[in-house]
Amino acid sequence: VTAEGPLEAHTAPGAGAVRAALFDLDGTLYRPEDYPEYFRSMDLVTGERVRALYGAASAREGFERLEADRIRQGLPSKSAALQVLHGISLSDMNRWRERHTRPEDHLRRDPRLGATLQGLSERILLGIGTNNAPGLARRILAALGLGPELFAFVQTSEDCGAAKPELRFFEAACERFGLPPQAVLSVGDTPAQDLEPAARLGMPVLLVRAMADVYRLHEVPPEAWRG
Ligand SMILES: [Mg+2]
């Protein structure tokens, strides 16, 4: 499902309208094509840890070996593989990321995004759902100029106890909104992480391929939002 058509087309017939939107953060509310250096720095911070674990020649090789181990052991996520196979808890990894990543050195305020989300928040509930570290999620939102008042919650895999693409992550978000999955739109840039698991629960989904896909959310006709 993409942002091409009208949003209501993605809602199952008879399911009622969207009353909340769960936004992924990285790649969804700010894009790699606008901040290539920052995305590289994020990959390097996690990648260096994974590279060292495997004694690999590169971060990429480390990630490939981690992913192969993850699949072999039938584990649901990379963070679960780090925990089970290497004894690195998600909170260890997140403190590492928070210490070594500097969103405030890269990201800029995005007034158009702020206005879009402000307008949406007057009609529906908004939440953030991310596998990023809690401290980084807060700093990224602040750097983009998005105040905490816009969001009903910021849910991270660390505080949820489940990581995308686990279904439990999306169930927890719907519970926090107090809404059935059919009423919560999942907005994200990575289909396998953000959209496919959400759709399995019955959530409508929207793929973000450029900031324009987010900016145009406020153009959705008001009747699509009615509960
Ligand atoms: Mg993303």
Boltz pocket constraint, residues with backbone or C-beta under 6 A from the ligand:
constraints:
  - pocket:
      binder: B
      contacts: [[A, 24], [A, 25], [A, 26], [A, 27], [A, 28], [A, 188], [A, 189], [A, 190]]
      max_distance: 6.0
